[in-house]
Amino acid sequence: MRLVCPSMTVFRIGEAADLLGVSADTLRRWADAGKVETVPLPNGRQGVEGTVLAGLIRGAGEPASPTAPVKQSARNRFLGIVTKVTRDTVMAQVEMQAGPFRVVSLMSREAADDLQLEPGMLAVAAVKSTNVVIEVPEGRA
């Protein structure tokens, strides 16, 4: 279960590995080697802070291609992590990594502020035609 603290979102190792596109064992090896900083969870296991995960994703470059096809419909939804939010006075550019996909959305600053979008957050990119809408799962805003 993801912990939501006032200052951070923490992902379980398995969740973080899925978002990075690697196995949980690989992420654990990276943590053991000091390549990834982890934090203790209340259950005694380790987790990865969302901001650390966002930094790993940004630094990873081009992600690997998916090995299995995904189901698609007229409306495609991609679960991922916000990696960058650039705001100006009117607009915001939101970048996220959803598995092997980098998704960029342009929206009003008001919308980004209402969703409280920040790097490290879990979000959903809903794609319809040429429009990309960023959503926050229930209870995460």
N, C-alpha and C positions, 0 to 999 in steps of 0.2 A: 504494500500500500504506500502511496506517495504521501509524504508528510508536507504539510504546508505551514511554514513558520512565517511570522511577520516579515522577515527579511529574505527568505529563500524558499525555493521548491527543491525537494530532494527526491531523486528517483532511485528505486531499488536497482541493484546490479542488472537484473534481467531486463528491466524496462530500459535502462540506459544503453545496454548492449543492443537491444532491438532498434533503438533510435540511431545508434552509430552504425548498424549493419554488421555487427560482429557477434560472436558467441559470448555468452556470459563467462565462460572459461577464459576466453581471450581478454575480456575486460578485467577479470580478476588477476590474470598474469600481469597486465599493464599496471594494475594497482600495486601488486607485490613488488614490481620492478621500480616503482616510484614514478611511473609515467602518467598516472592519473591519481589525483588526490581524492580520497574517499572520506566519508564522515560516518560515525556510528549511528545506527538506527536504534530505537527503543527496544527492538527485539534482539539486539546483540549483533545483528548482521551489519554489513556495510552498504552505504548508498553513495550516490554522486550528486552533488549540488547542480542545479540547473544551469547556473552560470559557468561552472567548470565544463559541463557537457556542451554548452553552446560554443565555448572556446575550442574544444576538441573538434567539433563539427566544422567550425570555420577554418581551422588549421588543417583539416584532412584533405582539402582540395577536392577534386572530382571524385564522387563516390562510385563504388562499383555498380555495375548493371545488375538489376534484379535477376535471380535465377528462375523464378517461377512467375507466370503471368498473374495479374491481379484481376479481380472482377471489376467490370466497369459498367457504368450506366450513363444516362444523360447527365446526371449530376455526380461528379466524382469528388470524394472526400479523402483527404490525405492527413493522417495524424502525424504530427511532427513537433519539433521544438523550434521556438523563435530564436534566431541567431543574431539578429541585428534590427534595431528600430531607429530610423532617422526621422526626426520631426522638424518641421519648420513652422511658421505661423499659421499656415492653412492646411498643409498636407503632411502625410506621413508615409514613409516607405518601410514596409515590414518584410524582412527576409526570414525564411524558415527552411529547415531541412526536414523532409518527410521521407525517411528511408533513403533511397538513392536519388530522390528528387529535391532540387532546390527550387523553392517557390518564392516569388516576389510579388507583393501586393501593394498597390498604391491606394490609399484611402484618405479620408479627411483626418486631420489631427484629432478632431473631436471624437471620431470613432475609435482611433487608437488609444486615446486617453480614457474613454468609457470602458474599453476592454482591459485597460491597464496593461497593455502589451509591453513586455520587457524581455531582453535576452534571457534564455533559460526556461521560459514558460512553455508548458505543453499547450498546443493549439491544434486546430483543424483547419486546413485550407479546403474550402468548398469551391470547386471549379465548375462553372457553367458557361459554356461557349468561351468567350474571350475574357470574361470577368472572373477574378479570383477574390473570394470573400474569406477573411480570417475569422474563425469562431473560437470561443473558449469553452471547453467542456463544462457542463453544469457544476456549480460549486467551486469553480477555479478563479472567478473574477473577484 
